[in-house]
Amino acid sequence: MKEVVESQPRFFFVEKGHRRGENVYTALGRSDAGRYLAVFFIYTKDQRALILSARDMSDAERKRYERK
């Protein structure tokens, strides 16, 4: 998961957080093992990504990722 966020993924806004500054984002990218992953995270106050969850990309997300 970490390699997806640290590489050159496609970032997308997902939803506004319940607390100020805690908006949820997703990073679409490939792991070092070659898996296509969607990683959900928030930015911390010091601009680091706090990973919340990750899963394999859906077919629609993979098409979106490959178009960019």
N, C-alpha and C positions, 0 to 999 in steps of 0.2 A: 504494500500500500504506500509506504513512504516514498519508494522510487517513482511512483506515478506523480505524486505531488511535487517532488523535487526535479523531475525531468521537464519536458516541454509539453505539458498536457493542455487540453482545451478547458478553460474555466468558464463556468456558467453560474449565474445567480439562481438560487433555488427558492428561498423564501425568507421573509423578514423574520428575524428572531423576536422572541418575547422580551428580551432585554436589549437595551441600546447597544449597538456595536456587535451583536451576536447573530448577524445574518448567516444563513447557511448557504454554502456554495458546493458545487460538485466539480471535480476534476476528472475528465475522461482521458485515459491514457493506457499505455501498455506496461506491464510489469517486466522485470528483467527476465522472467520465465516465459514471456510472450503472451500472457493472459491480458485480455481487454477488460479493464476495470473502471467502474464508476466509484470514486472516493468522495464521501461527503465530509465536509469540515467547516469549521469557523476560524476566523482570524483572531488571535489573541491580541491584547493591547500592544504587545511588543512585536506585532506583525509576523508571528509564527503561526503555522497551520496546526490546529488541534483537530485531529482526525476523529470523527464520530462513528463512521461506519464505512464499509466498502462491500461491493458485490460485483459480479460479472455484469458487463454492459448488456442491455437489452438489444434486440436487433435494430430498433429505431435509433438508439444512442450510438451504436457502432456505425450506422450509416452517416449520422451527423458528424461523428468523429472523423471518419474517412473523407468526408466532403471538404473539410477545412484544410 
